[in-house]
Amino acid sequence: MINFKEEKTFYGTAPLGEKGQVVVPAEARRVMGLKKGEKLLVFGMGHEMLVFAKASNIEKMLSHIAIRLKSIQKIQKSIKISKK
């Protein structure tokens, strides 16, 4: 199971380069275990905020949700059958 920590940490600033590139601060890379070439997903939060997430963690999270969804669907089917 994935453990999504509630920690909120400020790692510093990341200037936007000419080509729109952002350098993730070294401490953030270390803590998150980011390696060169690793895929990050970029989400917009409103009009003025971006969130980066490791693609590998999103895949794990979606897999976990899919498993839970199957369980919920089974329960839902059993409830519909018993109501008839």
N, C-alpha and C positions, 0 to 999 in steps of 0.2 A: 504494500500500500504506500502511496505517496504521502510524505509528510510536508505539507505546505506550511512553512513557518510564518508567523505573524510579524517577524522582525522587519523593522523599517530602518534602513541604514542609508546615510548620505555618504556617497563615495567621492564627491568632488564635482568638478565641472568637466564637460566634454565639448570643446569647440567644434563647430560644424565647418568642415573643409570646403574648398572650392567645388569639389565634385559631389558634395552632399554627404561625405563620409564622416562618421563619428567614431572617435577612439574611446573605447570603454576603459575607464581607469583601471590600472594594474591591480589594485586591491580588490575591485569588484570582480575582475577576471579570476583572480586567485580564489576568492571565497566561493564563487559560482563554478569553479572548475572549467572555465572556458578555455578552449584550445584554438590555435590558429586554424582558420577555415571552418570552424563550427558554425552551423546554421542557426540563426536567430530569427524569430518571428517578431514583427513590429506591429503593434496595435496602437491605434489612435484612441485617446481617451478625451473626448470632447474635441475642441478645435485647437488646443494649445498644449497637449500633453501626449507624449509617446511612451509606450512601455515595450521593453525588449524581453523576450522569453526564449529560453533554450528550446529548440524544436524537439529535442529528445524528451524533455519533460512534458511538453504538450501532448506528444504521442502517448506517453504513459498515462497521462491524465485522461485522455479520450478513451483509451483502452479500459481503464478503471470505470469510467462512466458507462461504457457500452455493456460491461458485465453487470453493473447495477441496474441498468435499464432492462436487461433481459429478466432479471429477478422481479422487477416491478411489473413487467408485462405479464409474467406468470401469475402474480398475485391478482392483477387486474382481471385476467381471464377467469380465475377461480371465483372471484367476486361476482362477475357477470353470470356465470353458470349457476351459482347458488341463488341468485335473485330470480331466476326463471321459474 
